[in-house]
Amino acid sequence: MTSVPTALKTALVAAMKRRDRAATSAYRTALAAISNAEAVPLPDGNRAEALEAITVGVGQSETQRRILTEPQMVAIVRGEIAERRTTADSVAGARPDVAEQLRHEASLLAEIIDGRG
Protein backbone atom coordinates (compact mmCIF):
# COMPACT_ATOMS: atom_id res chain seq x y z
CA MET A 1 0.00 0.00 0.00
CA THR A 2 1.33 3.44 -0.93
CA SER A 3 1.69 5.94 1.91
CA VAL A 4 -0.58 8.98 1.91
CA PRO A 5 2.20 11.55 1.33
CA THR A 6 3.73 9.45 -1.46
CA ALA A 7 0.36 9.09 -3.18
CA LEU A 8 -0.29 12.83 -2.84
CA LYS A 9 3.16 13.76 -4.16
CA THR A 10 2.80 11.42 -7.14
CA ALA A 11 -0.63 12.87 -7.91
CA LEU A 12 0.75 16.40 -7.48
CA VAL A 13 3.51 15.84 -10.03
CA ALA A 14 1.01 14.39 -12.52
CA ALA A 15 -1.40 17.31 -11.94
CA MET A 16 1.40 19.83 -12.46
CA LYS A 17 2.38 18.15 -15.74
CA ARG A 18 -1.28 18.32 -16.86
CA ARG A 19 -1.40 21.96 -15.68
CA ASP A 20 -4.48 21.08 -13.63
CA ARG A 21 -4.66 24.00 -11.21
CA ALA A 22 -7.53 22.59 -9.13
CA ALA A 23 -5.82 19.26 -8.54
CA THR A 24 -2.47 20.92 -7.87
CA SER A 25 -4.07 23.18 -5.27
CA ALA A 26 -5.94 20.31 -3.59
CA TYR A 27 -2.88 18.07 -3.35
CA ARG A 28 -0.61 20.87 -2.12
CA THR A 29 -3.13 21.86 0.54
CA ALA A 30 -3.43 18.27 1.77
CA LEU A 31 0.35 17.87 1.91
CA ALA A 32 0.61 21.15 3.82
CA ALA A 33 -2.04 20.00 6.31
CA ILE A 34 -0.02 16.83 6.97
CA SER A 35 3.18 18.85 7.32
CA ASN A 36 1.49 21.26 9.74
CA ALA A 37 0.27 18.35 11.86
CA GLU A 38 3.85 17.05 12.08
CA ALA A 39 5.12 20.37 13.44
CA VAL A 40 5.92 20.58 17.13
CA PRO A 41 4.53 23.64 18.94
CA LEU A 42 6.95 26.03 20.60
CA PRO A 43 7.05 26.01 24.38
CA ASP A 44 5.20 28.94 25.98
CA GLY A 45 8.29 30.51 27.49
CA ASN A 46 10.25 30.54 24.21
CA ARG A 47 8.44 33.23 22.25
CA ALA A 48 10.88 36.13 22.19
CA GLU A 49 14.52 36.13 23.16
CA ALA A 50 17.30 38.63 23.12
CA LEU A 51 19.50 38.40 20.08
CA GLU A 52 22.38 37.18 22.24
CA ALA A 53 20.31 34.23 23.51
CA ILE A 54 19.38 32.87 20.08
CA THR A 55 21.04 29.60 19.12
CA VAL A 56 23.49 29.86 16.26
CA GLY A 57 24.75 27.25 13.84
CA VAL A 58 23.43 24.70 11.42
CA GLY A 59 20.81 22.50 13.06
CA GLN A 60 21.05 24.20 16.47
CA SER A 61 17.44 25.33 16.44
CA GLU A 62 16.04 22.27 14.72
CA THR A 63 13.63 20.03 16.58
CA GLN A 64 12.33 16.56 15.87
CA ARG A 65 9.02 16.59 14.02
CA ARG A 66 6.15 14.35 15.06
CA ILE A 67 5.87 11.03 13.30
CA LEU A 68 2.29 10.53 12.12
CA THR A 69 0.81 7.11 11.50
CA GLU A 70 -1.00 6.28 8.26
CA PRO A 71 -4.42 6.38 9.97
CA GLN A 72 -3.60 9.85 11.33
CA MET A 73 -2.60 11.08 7.87
CA VAL A 74 -5.74 9.55 6.34
CA ALA A 75 -7.81 11.32 9.01
CA ILE A 76 -6.14 14.64 8.16
CA VAL A 77 -6.93 14.25 4.45
CA ARG A 78 -10.48 13.12 5.26
CA GLY A 79 -10.78 16.32 7.30
CA GLU A 80 -9.70 18.30 4.25
CA ILE A 81 -12.32 16.47 2.19
CA ALA A 82 -15.04 17.16 4.77
CA GLU A 83 -14.05 20.81 4.99
CA ARG A 84 -14.34 21.24 1.22
CA ARG A 85 -17.71 19.49 1.09
CA THR A 86 -19.10 21.53 3.99
CA THR A 87 -17.91 24.78 2.45
CA ALA A 88 -19.32 23.75 -0.92
CA ASP A 89 -22.72 23.12 0.66
CA SER A 90 -22.67 26.50 2.40
CA VAL A 91 -21.77 28.52 -0.71
CA ALA A 92 -23.78 26.52 -3.25
CA GLY A 93 -26.65 29.03 -3.39
CA ALA A 94 -24.55 32.15 -3.81
CA ARG A 95 -21.54 30.76 -5.71
CA PRO A 96 -22.37 27.52 -7.55
CA ASP A 97 -19.10 27.72 -9.50
CA VAL A 98 -17.04 27.79 -6.29
CA ALA A 99 -19.14 25.00 -4.81
CA GLU A 100 -18.52 22.83 -7.86
CA GLN A 101 -14.78 23.54 -7.68
CA LEU A 102 -14.68 22.53 -4.00
CA ARG A 103 -16.63 19.34 -4.66
CA HIS A 104 -14.23 18.50 -7.48
CA GLU A 105 -11.21 19.01 -5.17
CA ALA A 106 -12.88 16.86 -2.50
CA SER A 107 -13.44 14.07 -5.01
CA LEU A 108 -9.80 14.24 -6.14
CA LEU A 109 -8.60 13.86 -2.55
CA ALA A 110 -11.08 11.05 -1.92
CA GLU A 111 -9.73 9.19 -4.97
CA ILE A 112 -6.23 9.38 -3.50
CA ILE A 113 -7.34 8.09 -0.10
CA ASP A 114 -9.56 5.34 -1.49
CA GLY A 115 -7.23 4.27 -4.31
CA ARG A 116 -3.88 3.89 -2.53
CA GLY A 117 -4.01 0.11 -2.41
Backbone torsions as a table, in degrees:
resi	resn	phi	psi	omega
1	MET	NA	134.5	179.4
2	THR	-76.8	139.5	178.2
3	SER	-69.9	157.7	-178.6
4	VAL	-59.6	-50.7	179.9
5	PRO	-61.9	-37.5	179.1
6	THR	-64.5	-43.6	178.9
7	ALA	-63.7	-40.7	179.1
8	LEU	-67.1	-41.1	179.8
9	LYS	-66.3	-40.4	177.5
10	THR	-62.6	-45.1	178.8
11	ALA	-66.1	-35.4	178.8
12	LEU	-63.3	-45.4	179.6
13	VAL	-61.5	-44.1	179.4
14	ALA	-63.7	-41.0	179.9
15	ALA	-65.9	-37.8	178.7
16	MET	-66.6	-39.4	177.9
17	LYS	-64.6	-35.2	178.2
18	ARG	-79.3	-9.7	-174.3
19	ARG	60.0	39.1	178.9
20	ASP	-90.4	98.5	-174.4
21	ARG	-65.4	-38.8	-178.2
22	ALA	-64.8	-46.3	-179.9
23	ALA	-66.6	-41.7	178.9
24	THR	-58.9	-45.4	179.2
25	SER	-62.9	-45.0	-178.9
26	ALA	-63.0	-44.8	-178.0
27	TYR	-69.5	-39.7	178.1
28	ARG	-64.1	-41.8	-179.9
29	THR	-63.7	-41.5	179.1
30	ALA	-66.1	-41.6	176.9
31	LEU	-63.4	-39.5	178.4
32	ALA	-65.6	-38.4	178.6
33	ALA	-63.3	-40.1	177.2
34	ILE	-65.9	-44.5	179.5
35	SER	-62.0	-40.8	178.2
36	ASN	-64.7	-36.5	179.1
37	ALA	-69.1	-25.7	178.8
38	GLU	-79.3	-17.5	-177.3
39	ALA	-68.5	144.7	179.1
40	VAL	-98.8	129.2	-179.5
41	PRO	-68.4	150.5	177.0
42	LEU	-72.0	146.2	174.2
43	PRO	-65.3	152.8	-175.3
44	ASP	-60.4	-36.8	-175.9
45	GLY	-81.8	3.1	-173.0
46	ASN	-113.9	39.7	-176.0
47	ARG	-84.9	-47.9	-178.2
48	ALA	-136.9	131.0	179.9
49	GLU	-128.8	159.3	174.0
50	ALA	-68.1	151.6	-178.5
51	LEU	-55.3	-36.0	-179.2
52	GLU	-67.8	-23.9	-176.1
53	ALA	-90.6	-5.8	-177.8
54	ILE	-74.6	136.5	179.2
55	THR	-69.8	144.0	-176.1
56	VAL	-126.1	143.5	176.1
57	GLY	117.8	157.6	-178.0
58	VAL	-64.7	125.5	176.0
59	GLY	79.4	-1.9	-177.0
60	GLN	-68.6	-30.4	-178.9
61	SER	-104.0	7.2	179.8
62	GLU	-75.9	148.5	176.7
63	THR	-133.2	153.7	179.4
64	GLN	-66.9	131.9	177.4
65	ARG	-83.3	158.0	176.6
66	ARG	-67.5	147.0	174.1
67	ILE	-101.0	114.5	179.6
68	LEU	-91.1	145.0	175.5
69	THR	-83.4	163.9	177.4
70	GLU	-57.5	-46.2	178.3
71	PRO	-59.2	-35.6	177.4
72	GLN	-66.2	-41.3	179.4
73	MET	-67.7	-38.9	176.6
74	VAL	-62.4	-41.4	179.4
75	ALA	-63.2	-37.7	178.4
76	ILE	-63.8	-46.1	-179.9
77	VAL	-67.8	-38.2	175.9
78	ARG	-62.3	-34.3	174.9
79	GLY	-64.2	-39.5	175.7
80	GLU	-63.1	-40.8	178.4
81	ILE	-63.1	-47.6	-179.1
82	ALA	-62.6	-39.4	179.1
83	GLU	-62.8	-43.1	179.0
84	ARG	-65.4	-41.8	-179.6
85	ARG	-66.6	-41.6	179.4
86	THR	-64.4	-43.7	178.9
87	THR	-65.1	-39.7	178.4
88	ALA	-61.1	-42.2	179.1
89	ASP	-64.5	-35.9	-177.2
90	SER	-76.7	-25.9	-179.0
91	VAL	-103.6	1.8	-173.8
92	ALA	-57.9	-39.0	-178.4
93	GLY	-69.2	-43.3	-175.6
94	ALA	-85.8	-36.5	-175.7
95	ARG	-134.5	76.6	-178.7
96	PRO	-61.8	-29.5	178.5
97	ASP	-67.1	-41.6	177.9
98	VAL	-67.8	-40.8	178.9
99	ALA	-61.3	-42.5	178.6
100	GLU	-64.2	-40.8	178.1
101	GLN	-61.6	-44.5	179.7
102	LEU	-65.5	-39.8	177.7
103	ARG	-65.0	-37.7	178.0
104	HIS	-64.0	-45.5	178.2
105	GLU	-61.9	-40.8	178.4
106	ALA	-62.3	-40.1	179.7
107	SER	-68.9	-35.1	176.7
108	LEU	-63.4	-44.0	178.5
109	LEU	-66.3	-39.3	178.9
110	ALA	-63.8	-36.9	177.1
111	GLU	-61.7	-39.3	179.3
112	ILE	-65.1	-47.5	-177.6
113	ILE	-65.7	-43.1	-176.3
114	ASP	-79.1	-22.4	-173.3
115	GLY	-108.8	23.3	-177.1
116	ARG	-81.1	-6.3	-172.5
117	GLY	-76.0	NA	NA
